[in-house]
Amino acid sequence: MGRLRTYEATGLDGYSDVITADPAHVRATKRETAVSVRFAKEPGPVLTREGIVHAKAEDAIITGVDGERWPVSAEKFDDKYQALEPTQHGESGVYVTLPNEVLALRMAEPFAVVLVDGQSTLTGRPGDWLVDYGDGSFGIVAADIFAQTYAIQERS
């Protein structure tokens, strides 16, 4: 078996040339979706469908539409989520995803993503989407979850 193609997040603002240069990429907008959020009290691993991600204290641990879990850094959380009443901002409860724009590439082969922390590596399957959030971070979203949570705006 060959080596997985690996994408490394840079942490630099803007979309990655790796995604923008690929003619198969799409521009998509996150649908407003209710998710469950809890805030980590201490650092620790979060088991996602794609691998283990190392969360820091105060990071948000999100549970999505199909029970999938992922952490969001405290620094990026406010740009991506808004509390739904009666939840107060900054407390655990129900939040809605904000309609942020991403670039995404549907992958035909297995692949890997190294996250900004340099220690968390995710593994994607054929059909999964490589998502570029435009803030120097990448993610992997399974095809069924992508269809439920993103609206494709344009195909390149």
Secondary structure as the mmCIF struct_conf table of DSSP 4:
data_model
#
loop_
_struct_conf.conf_type_id
_struct_conf.id
_struct_conf.beg_label_comp_id
_struct_conf.beg_label_asym_id
_struct_conf.beg_label_seq_id
_struct_conf.end_label_comp_id
_struct_conf.end_label_asym_id
_struct_conf.end_label_seq_id
HELX_LH_PP_P HELX_LH_PP_P1 GLY A 2 LEU A 4
STRN STRN1 ARG A 5 GLU A 8
BEND BEND1 ASP A 13 ASP A 13
STRN STRN2 GLY A 14 GLY A 14
HELX_RH_AL_P HELX_RH_AL_P1 ASP A 17 THR A 20
TURN_TY1_P TURN_TY1_P1 ALA A 21 ALA A 21
TURN_TY1_P TURN_TY1_P2 PRO A 23 ALA A 24
STRN STRN3 VAL A 26 LYS A 30
STRN STRN4 ALA A 34 PHE A 39
BEND BEND2 LYS A 41 GLU A 42
STRN STRN5 GLY A 44 THR A 48
TURN_TY1_P TURN_TY1_P3 ARG A 49 GLU A 50
STRN STRN6 GLY A 51 ALA A 55
HELX_LH_PP_P HELX_LH_PP_P2 LYS A 56 LYS A 56
TURN_TY1_P TURN_TY1_P4 ALA A 57 GLU A 58
STRN STRN7 ALA A 60 THR A 63
TURN_TY1_P TURN_TY1_P5 VAL A 65 ASP A 66
BEND BEND3 GLY A 67 GLY A 67
STRN STRN8 ARG A 69 VAL A 72
HELX_RH_AL_P HELX_RH_AL_P2 ALA A 74 LYS A 80
STRN STRN9 TYR A 81 ALA A 83
HELX_LH_PP_P HELX_LH_PP_P3 LEU A 84 LEU A 84
TURN_TY1_P TURN_TY1_P6 GLU A 85 PRO A 86
BEND BEND4 THR A 87 THR A 87
HELX_LH_PP_P HELX_LH_PP_P4 GLN A 88 GLN A 88
TURN_TY1_P TURN_TY1_P7 HIS A 89 GLY A 90
BEND BEND5 GLU A 91 SER A 92
STRN STRN10 GLY A 93 THR A 97
STRN STRN11 GLU A 101 ARG A 106
BEND BEND6 ALA A 108 GLU A 109
STRN STRN12 PHE A 111 VAL A 114
TURN_TY1_P TURN_TY1_P8 VAL A 116 ASP A 117
BEND BEND7 GLY A 118 GLN A 119
STRN STRN13 THR A 121 GLY A 124
TURN_TY1_P TURN_TY1_P9 PRO A 126 GLY A 127
STRN STRN14 TRP A 129 ASP A 132
BEND BEND8 GLY A 134 GLY A 134
STRN STRN15 ASP A 135 ASP A 135
BEND BEND9 GLY A 136 GLY A 136
STRN STRN16 PHE A 138 VAL A 141
HELX_RH_AL_P HELX_RH_AL_P3 ALA A 143 THR A 149
STRN STRN17 TYR A 150 ARG A 155
#
